[in-house]
Amino acid sequence: MTLHAIEIILTRSVNTLELRAAQQESRLPLAAADDRRRLVVLVSAKNEGRAMRKIWKRLEDALPIDVLCSLFPGPDGKHLMSIPLSDDL
């Protein structure tokens, strides 16, 4: 398995208690920016797509996630983004 660095952009800042609770619940190592609207997580997975699915599965109810984005471009030079879409569409 490979480690993938993924940036999590939140819809609002989270407080320290929310961040700790999300880390404990998800068992993912999260590092927050000063504004606590952007987080970085290292995820072990076969590819970036699976890494992002793992993050959504573990954190979607714990944090107000807006967008997931790979920190480093893939072999094709592109970044991978994951944006939630409403079920109403």
ZIVEN-V280032 format. One record per residue. RES is the residue in one small letter. PHI is phi in whole degrees, 0 to 359 (999 if undefined). Layout:
res:RES phi:PHI
res:RES phi:PHI
This chain:
res:m phi:999
res:t phi:251
res:l phi:273
res:h phi:240
res:a phi:267
res:i phi:237
res:e phi:267
res:i phi:249
res:i phi:255
res:l phi:263
res:t phi:283
res:r phi:207
res:s phi:290
res:v phi:250
res:n phi:273
res:t phi:299
res:l phi:295
res:e phi:298
res:l phi:296
res:r phi:298
res:a phi:298
res:a phi:295
res:q phi:296
res:q phi:293
res:e phi:292
res:s phi:272
res:r phi:59
res:l phi:245
res:p phi:282
res:l phi:251
res:a phi:239
res:a phi:256
res:a phi:285
res:d phi:304
res:d phi:280
res:r phi:56
res:r phi:252
res:r phi:231
res:l phi:234
res:v phi:234
res:v phi:223
res:l phi:259
res:v phi:234
res:s phi:271
res:a phi:198
res:k phi:292
res:n phi:209
res:e phi:295
res:g phi:300
res:r phi:292
res:a phi:298
res:m phi:293
res:r phi:297
res:k phi:297
res:i phi:295
res:w phi:302
res:k phi:299
res:r phi:274
res:l phi:243
res:e phi:299
res:d phi:266
res:a phi:266
res:l phi:226
res:p phi:279
res:i phi:283
res:d phi:258
res:v phi:214
res:l phi:249
res:c phi:216
res:s phi:291
res:l phi:282
res:f phi:241
res:p phi:293
res:g phi:282
res:p phi:302
res:d phi:273
res:g phi:85
res:k phi:252
res:h phi:268
res:l phi:261
res:m phi:238
res:s phi:230
res:i phi:238
res:p phi:288
res:l phi:246
res:s phi:294
res:d phi:291
res:d phi:285
res:l phi:283
